[in-house]
């Protein structure tokens, strides 16, 4: 920590010694760098590169109908088993209702391993018929015609 601080102070003092009236004195610069050319190569006000979409994360979906409510959550975690392999856990909470009478909440859980194909933007569950369509532009997944929005 102390060595890092000494190095920072040294670099700062060298820079300040080469400055004159707040601007870099080119005559005092032994490397004779072309600072104007370097500044022109920097693009200000340019759009940042689009963020990479990572499949791993938490996705949620809710659905309200006249006779039921559904809350669905998907957790997708990168697996150590392969390059494009993920562990997928799904928890569904379901509640039926008739008018103002609500039935007990039902919960279901599933876990499977999926293999992701980035070219087709799909994840196929291994040993299952589940197929997840990945939509990176919207940060969503589609499973069983239900759209899940990425929340984490």
C-alpha positions as CSV (number, residue, x, y, z in Angstrom):
1,X,0.0,0.0,0.0
2,X,2.8,2.4,1.0
3,X,4.8,1.6,-2.2
4,X,1.7,2.2,-4.3
5,X,1.2,5.6,-2.7
6,X,4.9,6.5,-3.2
7,X,4.6,5.5,-6.9
8,X,1.5,7.6,-7.4
9,X,3.1,10.6,-5.7
10,X,6.2,10.2,-7.9
11,X,4.2,10.0,-11.2
12,X,2.1,12.9,-10.2
13,X,5.1,15.1,-9.3
14,X,6.8,14.2,-12.6
15,X,3.7,15.2,-14.5
16,X,3.3,18.4,-12.6
17,X,7.0,19.2,-13.2
18,X,6.5,18.9,-16.9
19,X,3.5,21.2,-16.9
20,X,3.7,25.0,-17.4
21,X,0.7,27.2,-16.7
22,X,-1.5,24.1,-16.5
23,X,-0.7,22.9,-20.0
24,X,1.9,20.3,-20.9
25,X,5.1,22.0,-22.0
26,X,6.2,20.2,-25.2
27,X,9.7,21.5,-25.0
28,X,10.2,19.9,-21.6
29,X,8.8,16.6,-22.8
30,X,11.7,14.3,-23.6
31,X,9.5,11.9,-25.5
32,X,8.1,14.6,-27.7
33,X,4.7,13.0,-27.9
34,X,2.1,14.4,-30.2
35,X,-0.6,15.1,-27.7
36,X,-2.9,16.8,-30.2
37,X,-2.9,13.7,-32.3
38,X,-3.7,11.5,-29.3
39,X,-6.6,13.7,-28.2
40,X,-8.1,13.7,-31.7
41,X,-8.1,9.9,-31.7
42,X,-10.3,9.9,-28.6
43,X,-14.0,9.8,-29.6
44,X,-16.1,11.8,-27.2
45,X,-19.9,11.5,-27.1
46,X,-19.7,8.1,-28.8
47,X,-22.2,5.4,-28.1
48,X,-20.9,2.8,-25.7
49,X,-20.6,-0.8,-27.0
50,X,-23.7,-2.8,-26.3
51,X,-23.5,-4.8,-23.1
52,X,-23.0,-8.5,-23.4
53,X,-26.1,-10.5,-22.5
54,X,-25.4,-13.2,-19.9
55,X,-27.9,-16.0,-19.7
56,X,-27.1,-16.8,-16.1
57,X,-29.4,-15.0,-13.7
58,X,-32.9,-14.9,-12.2
59,X,-36.0,-14.5,-14.4
60,X,-39.6,-13.9,-13.3
61,X,-43.0,-14.1,-14.9
62,X,-46.5,-13.5,-13.5
63,X,-49.9,-14.2,-15.0
64,X,-53.3,-13.2,-13.8
65,X,-56.5,-14.8,-15.1
66,X,-60.1,-14.9,-14.0
67,X,-59.7,-18.1,-12.0
68,X,-56.1,-18.3,-11.1
69,X,-52.8,-16.5,-10.5
70,X,-49.3,-17.8,-11.4
71,X,-45.9,-16.7,-10.2
72,X,-43.0,-18.3,-12.0
73,X,-39.3,-18.0,-11.3
74,X,-36.3,-19.4,-13.3
75,X,-32.8,-19.5,-11.9
76,X,-30.1,-20.2,-14.5
77,X,-26.6,-20.9,-13.3
78,X,-23.5,-21.7,-15.4
79,X,-22.6,-25.4,-14.9
80,X,-19.1,-26.8,-14.5
81,X,-20.0,-29.8,-16.7
82,X,-19.5,-28.1,-20.1
83,X,-18.8,-24.9,-22.0
84,X,-22.5,-24.0,-22.8
85,X,-24.1,-26.0,-20.0
86,X,-26.4,-24.5,-17.4
87,X,-28.3,-25.7,-14.4
88,X,-31.9,-24.5,-14.6
89,X,-34.3,-24.4,-11.6
90,X,-37.9,-23.5,-12.0
91,X,-40.3,-22.7,-9.1
92,X,-44.0,-22.2,-9.9
93,X,-46.5,-20.9,-7.4
94,X,-50.1,-21.3,-8.5
95,X,-53.4,-20.2,-6.8
96,X,-56.9,-20.9,-7.9
97,X,-59.8,-18.7,-7.1
98,X,-63.6,-18.4,-7.6
99,X,-65.0,-14.9,-7.1
100,X,-63.7,-13.9,-3.7
101,X,-62.8,-17.4,-2.5
102,X,-59.1,-18.3,-2.8
103,X,-57.9,-21.9,-2.7
104,X,-54.6,-23.0,-1.1
105,X,-51.4,-22.1,-2.8
106,X,-49.8,-24.8,-4.9
107,X,-46.0,-24.9,-5.5
108,X,-44.0,-26.9,-8.0
109,X,-40.3,-27.2,-8.5
110,X,-38.3,-28.6,-11.4
111,X,-34.5,-28.7,-12.0
112,X,-32.7,-29.8,-15.2
113,X,-29.5,-29.3,-17.1
114,X,-29.6,-27.3,-20.3
115,X,-27.3,-26.9,-23.3
116,X,-27.2,-23.4,-24.9
117,X,-26.9,-22.9,-28.7
118,X,-25.9,-19.3,-29.2
119,X,-26.4,-19.5,-32.9
120,X,-30.0,-20.4,-32.7
121,X,-30.5,-18.6,-29.3
122,X,-32.1,-21.6,-27.8
123,X,-31.4,-23.7,-24.7
124,X,-32.4,-27.3,-24.9
125,X,-32.9,-29.2,-21.6
126,X,-30.9,-32.5,-21.6
127,X,-33.2,-35.6,-21.0
128,X,-36.3,-33.4,-21.2
129,X,-38.5,-31.8,-23.9
130,X,-38.1,-28.3,-22.4
131,X,-36.8,-25.7,-24.9
132,X,-36.0,-22.1,-23.8
133,X,-35.8,-19.4,-26.4
134,X,-33.4,-16.6,-25.5
135,X,-34.1,-13.0,-26.5
136,X,-30.9,-11.1,-25.6
137,X,-32.2,-7.7,-27.0
138,X,-35.2,-7.8,-24.6
139,X,-33.4,-9.6,-21.7
140,X,-36.1,-12.2,-21.7
141,X,-36.5,-16.0,-22.1
142,X,-39.6,-17.8,-23.4
143,X,-40.4,-21.2,-21.9
144,X,-43.7,-23.0,-22.7
145,X,-45.1,-19.9,-24.4
146,X,-44.5,-17.9,-21.2
147,X,-42.1,-14.9,-21.3
148,X,-39.7,-14.5,-18.4
149,X,-38.1,-11.1,-17.7
150,X,-34.6,-11.0,-16.3
151,X,-34.6,-9.5,-12.8
152,X,-31.0,-10.2,-11.7
